[in-house]
Amino acid sequence: MARSIPSDIEIAQAAKIRPIVEIAESIGLTEDDLDLYGKYKAKVHLDVLERFADRPQGKYIDVTAITPTPLGEGKTTTTIGLVQALGSELGKSVMACIRQPSMGPTFNIKGGAAGGGYSQIIPMEDFNLHLTGDIHAIGVAHNLVAAAIDTRMYHESRQSDEALARRGVTRLDIDPETITWNRVVDVCDRSLREIMVGLNDDKLRDGSPSPIFPRKTGFDITVASELMAILALTTSLRDLRERVGRVVIGLNKQGKPVTLEDLGVAGAVTVLMKDTIMPNLMQTLEGQPAFVHAGPFANIAHGNSSIIADQIALKLADYVVTESGFGADIGMEKFFNIKCRYSGLIPNAVVLVATVRALKMHGGGPKVKPGAPLDEAYTRENLELLEKGLVNLGAHIKNALRFGIPVVVAVNAFETDTEAEMEMIRKYAEEQGAFAAVRTTHWAEGGKGAKELAEAVVEACEQPSNFQFLYPLDWPIKKKIEHIAKEIYGAGEVVYEPLADRQIEAYEKAGFGNLPICMAKTHLSLSHDPDLKGAPKGFTMPVREVRASVGAGFIYPLIGKMSTMPGLATHPAFMDIDIDLETGKIIGMF
């Protein structure tokens, strides 16, 4: 008889949670190292890095996944389950380092990002909602920049150079057509993707039309902000200030970059973000420490938690498990080529999460609709369908091995999966070069269900590795884009829309050509087309726009129909969330 598992929030609320000062003490920190946010979460001061500078680095593990499907692969759950197994089952000193979730998905379809079942970060309600306010701070700072841009153009269109100079302002002469800085909000709202601003200010004092307003702009989701990418990649307050100052919002009418330093807003932005750079300390259901910090999406940003959190954790624990967003073609590739470049950290192993159900979908299984019963193809043994879908797993294994790091496949098991299906995945994964392929049941059993995975990961961390980046930075922008597209995605060629061509030319002329590439593409396929499952080959990949995140330190091409502002579903999660007025507990959340 199948075991009945309570909902995620019921499990989390029933957990015995330890005061965060006790969790801190378990890794050598004192209350003086913390800024407390209640009893169960805290920010950790950056000066602990100096205190533990002489400690050896722990082992560094990145958890990634096959191409996601609506069935869910359980990547964060696996990350937490592995941490719990390393700590509770193997007695290792271990920490998790994961991203803070956007409230966009929390109130939409995807749900939270604290893990699930008996492998979660707690308090999960705090985790999935405001936490310590980092995303809010980034949103305010980002929108301050947007206001500064429009304000500068407004006053420059109405005042002479002399009048501006009397107020300590120099003319920037921003070209409105080149501005890439939208506004942000941390909810999914498709109606804000394109907006008009300045509708009440379309004439100059002499009655002639304004050359600036109205103008078309839009909103992105807050975690897509370059300021969020900077938070995840910065290494100190000084570095944060320098990166913020380098942010380019567009070009002037002479074709030269305009930065936040030019706008005079870089200092204020840094002030608003000064507390965000301290990582947030929480805990797993089984009491292991976890840093929750930064939250960029992997399909529209680099999709990894912060360098600072990883650096501190690697001094405090013998094993550090971090997680890259979405599939290995997106989050993991950016983890290696962007995050590892700026951190100087090299992982010891990659954990690649897969499920039997998802592989069957990649093999051509029936479409899955939210709320509808699963087709029998996913709940009964079907080796033929599974075999066809294994090519997706194989593509991701090979992509991880390109970087010279051992790969352990974690098969997140469901009760309907059969031994024959599991054996087929194990055999195939090892044939493709995986160090091991292990069945896990951590969702239902916590750390106990990931013990075999933890043992395989410990062994993999001791294997020889030969880490290497996918491309050198001195390649031209197009060559780097095309190398990623062909080597990681399987594309046959790359085509550029005229706007993308112009942008690439402008960025290289401005001296930004030596930055790494952060592809913004669908997470639902190795290709740019979400309907192409499995491992498509030889397709033509379209680049419609290219933007420069100079402060964060990367160029990001927008591939195909890629939106930086998601929309809400017909029945989003917020419709089920409420509060119990008798107990004060949140209900209906996952």
Steps between C-alpha positions, in 0.01 A plus 500: 500500500637843405612719787300821538727807499367828644523818295827692494371773727355248748838325520682831544263629768521172694882507503698563817694811399815604684583863581728636228768590756535126571537426129765771480687354799511160328719650226720713724311830487390710796207734545742788436541367144126531436231757437191321631166513318286337767592167660543285190692696237794736496747678277866407535768770508758488223795544735475131595689437175802678648475309829493161326735590215756236602251214502519256208222509241224239520386284209279689252199330335264645239151350460343536157240308296380372168274728294203590724145384430164589660533176697778650713837341559551599865841666464479714815348209692796288390744774605351509849464121519868461412601753766287318758650164402856631518429644844252266667599168338873536433587741780669752271535871563280640222318814387247576227526817289184571301320795346230711659181446299312773319143546614401487133509118488389473864163656415477342153530138378852388584459544873777545753869423488566374853504136392214266582376209705754407765784686327432869558643826631306637796316717588373441146246782519774753577720348232236536229373844599693808612790326680726794603387741229789464253275483193303802615822699544611408150161598359513845660860555391423389144197727470697791643732460200202496262372823655848653478520423128165657415562794731835577339351490150207716613717778642753487216219549248388817681820667625818638350845365583560807716180447699589135556853590607366738767335197657813287480374296202671436166310416183500125426299522177356147541358344185154373606507232229800331664369479859492139622403575862136411566320530830446192721241343728519163682173354375405342169308764303490462121307827461815691596729349237460812286387838634513867400647756741485879491146514365426817698814679386512494121571869429779741575438841655481661156224257402714287267493119533744341745776296331511269803146434624276312469731202453446125504657296777390208716534296816718198578459273798730622778727196501585577136653832606869548434523607865394147601766354270754735660395390850560138403842569346646764733770416755502802736339837569780671305449263207123562515553876480734465202266264314199724559693797367587309179139411415411622149140611446536598134703721267517872445432651160868473415487123557689494830382302808311677778560352846343531844811694600421748222143530630626570852282222642761226563567604860132506594445159339788355703355648818166331429680169440759514779324244722402271214858379455491313833375142437190380683547206737219245539478122560379175349229284654778288652693796641780552249594865433397658170588830337215650296629787294430676168236379258568549128302281259716273283298546181525881507809551720785281624284304743735434791515597865773732621876468484520652851279228650707227334830656611389521863342154499815340357691629803235382749422150369679202346231462230305780334208417272376777274241495223480640147168603350305287250689250280875449463493679162403823676577528872798265510661644186471850652621371837823386337555772240383802700487428874816288517692757294422776750529291817809297411326200659509161327237234583595146586186331367175557312172336602259468207137448604261300282167320536351207312191708422692794353713272283184337365370845405826567316446171323176629350257431783158671511477866596433574866237754602498650851221350709423219252567134590831360376488279194578132567818541295649670807360274772559158343819336380580608146860417414465593134388856579766534769773381267408765242520774764840400635668710231414811705681355802793405278530851357517654847754243626726579205456874555611466863794280404617767251610702803707210637297438818367157620123457461265312733145443370230520769178328392227661712266206542120478498313201640383397152856473363609140441832327560535436126462871427752592767748243370464632145587853617792380711655297221452777241641772728814304574546421130486875432780561748319572827697400809185348650121502466306466824131465590387744772190523721583811701162668436327228703785402732722804543873446536457124540362481146809670354766306690615302195517823300708665773742206502541523123556876516767466772680247283462712186653799680819300543530420127753683283359790299620730225283808519497727195282782373298452182649802322767769546381852574699658218282338233261742323146511638348310206760224517425444868124497438534252215736274696247469785214449253675222310694326777244516783163531323568304181417784257608485136525875453420832666322790329484859625222754458619846385455646851725230649765566235498872579519438874791257471690748284436780751605291801821383340578857396443607862749240625256245642589218261713310754211426737357147544163412344176451694244349261135590566296215354220261583572249774256248352728377221867467418407716201330841483163332428318374814316237294820323389556227758773239528829612346427692178787548256582730208232764565542869421513712813376862471655785701248785504672739740826529695540696822806581710504453877835674539471540877419133551762416241332320211330541164154346476343412166121454492428183307169456321179598679654561841308710753658664805153542657298179551120498496259353754314174436123460488502358854815641664617383842394822674135390467565220750708695754343646813557539873341310786358781715497281811863385488658764276648224283521528122291236322468379142864559408630187322 
